[in-house]
Amino acid sequence: MCKAILFMLLILSMRSQSQEHAGVEQYYYSAGGSSSIVPKVYYQDKKNWFGEMRYNYEANETMSLNAGKMFSNDNALFDFSITPFAGIVLGKLNGGSVGSNLNLEYHDMYFSSEGQYTFSFSDQKENFIYNWSELGYQLNKLVYTGLALQATHPYELKNYWEPGILLGFTYKNWTFPLYAFSPANDGRNYVLGINWEWKYQEIKTAAKLY
């Protein structure tokens, strides 16, 4: 209970900055001779209300619609934001999700973590907790690298951990991350991302006095 109160106080103390942006992400998963495509489209308005649509993320042939709001700090040392969200899941899995996206940036380093609890309306054995976290470093203007971790906790089963490595490339509004999970064993799998992001930039003009 105390942790929940402290969390709410942290959220309320953050400033809701205007950072309107939108993007399209396309991830290609390859594991054990099979592959899948996971597309995502998202938008965040000037008041930081956030919405996204994903497909094949929670389960194959399943679409999810999520909405939430981003809260961020105003600190000169580092940038921090958290976006609680909730949504509905439709397709082979029908249910809902609640979770949060967390981002922390310090100079050329960043940490991000996306966690969620997904539940089924019809069969609680399909419920699960999932988290994708990564710690990265921007080597130069074009290349970044780091570590990644996928953690899944299916209903009444043990946690399943997949550590990985990351190598990414950036060019203007484009990013191309490549992940290799469990690279040292036979269960290795790969994820390739092709992502594009648009950000609104307010243009201010000042009148000249003569």
Solvent accessible surface area in square Angstrom, and as a share of the most:
residue,aa,sasa,rsa
1,M,183,0.82
2,C,98,0.58
3,K,171,0.73
4,A,56,0.43
5,I,86,0.43
6,L,118,0.59
7,F,84,0.35
8,M,104,0.46
9,L,102,0.51
10,L,84,0.42
11,I,11,0.06
12,L,134,0.67
13,S,82,0.53
14,M,22,0.10
15,R,149,0.54
16,S,58,0.37
17,Q,49,0.22
18,S,79,0.51
19,Q,77,0.34
20,E,25,0.11
21,H,29,0.13
22,A,22,0.17
23,G,2,0.02
24,V,71,0.41
25,E,28,0.12
26,Q,50,0.22
27,Y,41,0.15
28,Y,82,0.31
29,Y,54,0.20
30,S,54,0.35
31,A,48,0.37
32,G,88,0.84
33,G,90,0.87
34,S,74,0.48
35,S,93,0.60
36,S,38,0.25
37,I,80,0.40
38,V,9,0.05
39,P,42,0.26
40,K,34,0.14
41,V,69,0.39
42,Y,24,0.09
43,Y,100,0.38
44,Q,5,0.02
45,D,41,0.21
46,K,106,0.45
47,K,146,0.62
48,N,0,0.00
49,W,142,0.50
50,F,24,0.10
51,G,28,0.27
52,E,12,0.05
53,M,87,0.39
54,R,3,0.01
55,Y,89,0.34
56,N,31,0.16
57,Y,53,0.20
58,E,16,0.07
59,A,32,0.25
60,N,98,0.50
61,E,100,0.45
62,T,1,0.00
63,M,63,0.28
64,S,0,0.00
65,L,73,0.36
66,N,6,0.03
67,A,63,0.49
68,G,11,0.10
69,K,46,0.19
70,M,14,0.06
71,F,43,0.18
72,S,6,0.04
73,N,29,0.15
74,D,91,0.47
75,N,60,0.31
76,A,113,0.88
77,L,128,0.63
78,F,72,0.30
79,D,86,0.45
80,F,36,0.15
81,S,16,0.10
82,I,9,0.04
83,T,11,0.06
84,P,45,0.29
85,F,10,0.04
86,A,53,0.41
87,G,23,0.22
88,I,72,0.36
89,V,0,0.00
90,L,73,0.37
91,G,40,0.38
92,K,138,0.58
93,L,9,0.04
94,N,67,0.34
95,G,0,0.00
96,G,4,0.03
97,S,1,0.01
98,V,73,0.42
99,G,21,0.20
100,S,36,0.23
101,N,25,0.13
102,L,48,0.24
103,N,64,0.33
104,L,63,0.31
105,E,89,0.40
106,Y,110,0.42
107,H,154,0.69
108,D,74,0.38
109,M,86,0.38
110,Y,51,0.19
111,F,72,0.30
112,S,25,0.16
113,S,22,0.14
114,E,34,0.15
115,G,18,0.17
116,Q,9,0.04
117,Y,85,0.32
118,T,0,0.00
119,F,63,0.26
120,S,13,0.08
121,F,137,0.57
122,S,105,0.68
123,D,58,0.30
124,Q,108,0.48
125,K,150,0.64
126,E,76,0.34
127,N,18,0.09
128,F,34,0.14
129,I,85,0.43
130,Y,29,0.11
131,N,42,0.22
132,W,32,0.11
133,S,17,0.11
134,E,21,0.09
135,L,79,0.39
136,G,2,0.02
137,Y,95,0.36
138,Q,56,0.25
139,L,98,0.49
140,N,86,0.44
141,K,178,0.75
142,L,95,0.47
143,V,32,0.18
144,Y,23,0.09
145,T,45,0.26
146,G,16,0.15
147,L,113,0.56
148,A,6,0.05
149,L,60,0.30
150,Q,18,0.08
151,A,17,0.13
152,T,37,0.21
153,H,69,0.31
154,P,38,0.24
155,Y,63,0.24
156,E,138,0.62
157,L,113,0.56
158,K,180,0.76
159,N,76,0.39
160,Y,126,0.48
161,W,143,0.50
162,E,20,0.09
163,P,79,0.50
164,G,7,0.06
165,I,94,0.48
166,L,5,0.02
167,L,75,0.37
168,G,0,0.00
169,F,92,0.38
170,T,28,0.16
171,Y,125,0.48
172,K,169,0.72
173,N,77,0.39
174,W,104,0.36
175,T,44,0.25
176,F,69,0.29
177,P,4,0.03
178,L,80,0.40
179,Y,10,0.04
180,A,15,0.12
181,F,0,0.00
182,S,13,0.08
183,P,55,0.34
184,A,101,0.78
185,N,80,0.41
186,D,139,0.72
187,G,47,0.46
188,R,98,0.36
189,N,16,0.08
190,Y,97,0.37
191,V,0,0.00
192,L,73,0.36
193,G,0,0.00
194,I,62,0.31
195,N,15,0.08
196,W,86,0.30
197,E,54,0.24
198,W,95,0.33
199,K,127,0.54
200,Y,94,0.36
201,Q,149,0.66
202,E,117,0.52
203,I,152,0.77
204,K,169,0.72
205,T,126,0.74
206,A,93,0.72
207,A,97,0.75
208,K,153,0.65
209,L,173,0.86
210,Y,233,0.89
